[in-house]
């Protein structure tokens, strides 16, 4: 099996636009992604965060940079495109990582109200519920 670059997606919603709430959400999301995908921070190529326009009290990348081994990872924050009627107070992430896992082995994590974005990618696999 060869090493490949894979994308790991995820999203989470936040109850309020406060540093503490955003920090808790970003930490929860990244913890879930790391737990289910078992990668080492040295294998991360880059990470893109997007936030909806109603979240502006802290950069998700600043939170991620505090994780062990993430201080040298290229991180970028962007504002999510606004679409009327779309999910409010949402943080999305795309992690590009070198891995031996096939794309079918990647677990994408959509938490809290963000589960509505990709119900097809729930954390239920072969009758087991994760997270």
C-alpha positions as CSV (number, residue, x, y, z in Angstrom):
1,X,0.0,0.0,0.0
2,X,1.3,3.5,-0.9
3,X,1.1,6.7,1.1
4,X,-1.5,9.0,-0.3
5,X,-2.7,12.5,0.5
6,X,-6.3,12.3,1.9
7,X,-8.8,14.9,2.9
8,X,-10.6,14.6,6.2
9,X,-13.7,16.7,6.6
10,X,-15.6,17.8,9.6
11,X,-17.9,20.4,11.0
12,X,-19.4,21.5,14.3
13,X,-21.8,24.2,15.4
14,X,-21.3,26.6,18.3
15,X,-23.9,27.8,20.7
16,X,-22.6,31.4,20.9
17,X,-19.9,33.6,19.5
18,X,-17.6,33.5,22.5
19,X,-14.0,32.5,22.8
20,X,-14.7,29.7,25.3
21,X,-17.5,28.2,23.1
22,X,-15.5,28.2,20.0
23,X,-12.4,26.8,21.8
24,X,-14.5,24.0,23.2
25,X,-16.1,23.2,19.8
26,X,-12.8,23.2,17.8
27,X,-11.1,21.0,20.4
28,X,-14.1,18.6,20.4
29,X,-14.1,18.4,16.6
30,X,-10.3,17.9,16.2
31,X,-10.3,15.3,19.1
32,X,-13.0,13.3,17.3
33,X,-11.2,13.5,13.9
34,X,-7.9,12.5,15.4
35,X,-9.4,9.6,17.4
36,X,-11.2,8.1,14.4
37,X,-8.4,8.6,11.9
38,X,-5.3,7.7,14.0
39,X,-2.9,10.1,12.2
40,X,0.2,11.7,13.6
41,X,0.5,15.5,13.5
42,X,3.8,15.2,11.5
43,X,1.7,13.6,8.7
44,X,-0.6,16.7,8.3
45,X,0.1,18.6,5.1
46,X,-2.3,21.6,5.9
47,X,-5.5,22.4,7.6
48,X,-8.3,24.8,6.3
49,X,-10.9,26.1,8.7
50,X,-14.0,28.0,7.6
51,X,-16.4,29.8,9.9
52,X,-19.8,31.3,9.2
53,X,-19.9,35.2,9.3
54,X,-21.5,35.1,12.8
55,X,-18.4,33.7,14.4
56,X,-15.5,36.2,14.8
57,X,-14.3,36.1,18.4
58,X,-11.2,33.8,17.8
59,X,-9.5,32.1,14.9
60,X,-10.0,28.3,14.9
61,X,-6.3,28.0,13.7
62,X,-5.1,29.7,16.9
63,X,-6.9,27.0,18.9
64,X,-5.5,24.2,16.7
65,X,-2.0,25.6,17.0
66,X,-2.0,24.9,20.7
67,X,-2.5,21.1,20.2
68,X,0.6,19.0,20.7
69,X,2.6,18.8,17.5
70,X,0.4,21.2,15.6
71,X,2.6,24.3,16.1
72,X,4.4,23.8,12.8
73,X,1.3,22.7,10.8
74,X,0.2,25.2,8.1
75,X,-3.2,26.4,9.2
76,X,-5.6,28.8,7.5
77,X,-8.9,30.5,8.5
78,X,-11.4,31.5,5.9
79,X,-15.0,32.9,6.0
80,X,-17.6,30.4,4.7
81,X,-19.6,31.7,1.8
82,X,-23.0,33.0,3.0
83,X,-26.0,31.2,1.6
84,X,-29.4,32.4,2.9
85,X,-31.0,29.7,5.1
86,X,-27.7,27.9,5.7
87,X,-26.5,26.6,9.0
88,X,-25.6,29.3,11.5
89,X,-22.5,29.4,13.9
90,X,-20.7,26.6,12.0
91,X,-17.0,25.8,11.9
92,X,-15.9,23.5,9.1
93,X,-12.5,21.9,8.6
94,X,-10.5,20.2,5.9
95,X,-7.4,18.4,7.0
96,X,-5.0,17.2,4.3
97,X,-2.9,14.3,5.6
98,X,-0.5,11.7,4.3
99,X,-1.8,8.3,5.2
100,X,-1.8,4.7,4.2
101,X,-5.6,4.6,4.6
102,X,-7.8,4.3,1.5
103,X,-10.3,7.1,1.0
104,X,-13.0,4.6,2.1
105,X,-11.2,4.3,5.5
106,X,-11.3,8.0,6.3
107,X,-13.8,8.9,9.0
108,X,-15.4,12.4,8.5
109,X,-16.9,14.0,11.7
110,X,-19.9,16.2,11.6
111,X,-21.0,17.0,15.2
112,X,-23.8,18.8,16.9
113,X,-26.2,20.5,14.4
114,X,-23.6,20.1,11.7
115,X,-24.7,16.5,11.4
116,X,-27.4,18.0,9.1
117,X,-24.7,18.9,6.6
118,X,-23.7,15.3,5.8
119,X,-26.1,12.8,7.3
120,X,-24.6,10.2,4.9
121,X,-21.3,10.5,6.8
122,X,-22.6,9.8,10.3
123,X,-20.2,8.1,12.7
124,X,-22.2,4.8,12.4
125,X,-20.1,2.1,10.8
126,X,-21.3,-1.5,10.4
127,X,-23.8,-1.2,13.3
128,X,-21.4,0.5,15.7
129,X,-21.8,4.1,16.8
130,X,-18.7,6.0,17.5
131,X,-18.1,9.2,19.4
